[in-house]
């Protein structure tokens, strides 16, 4: 797993699911847990959640509607997305600032 350079791409390909990341890489979910804990001092779920919210902020800044962002990132309901967004970012997705047009 040390040889993997683009964990972000793998996480996105796996739809932000740790079990699917393990499958893509060809290891068990437990091996992924140990790797992330040792290398990043985060659980893989915490790391994936942070990446997911980073991707969400990028989509929201581009002006995509909250419901569309939620669907793109694999949430079944916009409410679930909003709760997760608040938990990670401390503010609701509706407060993400859009870049000002010239």
SULBEL-V940029 format. One record per pair of residues at least 12 apart in sequence whose ideal C-beta (glycine too) atoms are under 7 Angstrom apart, sorted by sequence separation. I is the first residue (numbers start at 0). J is the second residue. D is the distance in whole Angstrom. If there is no record, write none. Layout:
i=I j=J d=D
i=I j=J d=D
This chain:
i=31 j=43 d=5
i=65 j=77 d=6
i=68 j=80 d=7
i=55 j=68 d=5
i=58 j=71 d=6
i=9 j=23 d=5
i=17 j=31 d=6
i=9 j=24 d=7
i=55 j=72 d=6
i=54 j=72 d=6
i=3 j=24 d=7
i=51 j=72 d=5
i=20 j=43 d=7
i=0 j=24 d=7
i=0 j=26 d=7
i=17 j=43 d=5
i=17 j=44 d=6
i=65 j=92 d=5
i=65 j=93 d=7
i=55 j=84 d=6
i=17 j=47 d=6
i=15 j=47 d=5
i=52 j=84 d=6
i=59 j=92 d=6
i=0 j=34 d=5
i=48 j=83 d=7
i=52 j=87 d=4
i=60 j=95 d=6
i=62 j=97 d=6
i=15 j=51 d=5
i=52 j=88 d=6
i=59 j=95 d=4
i=10 j=47 d=5
i=55 j=92 d=7
i=60 j=97 d=6
i=49 j=87 d=7
i=60 j=98 d=6
i=48 j=87 d=6
i=56 j=95 d=6
i=10 j=50 d=6
i=7 j=50 d=6
i=15 j=72 d=7
i=15 j=73 d=6
i=14 j=73 d=5
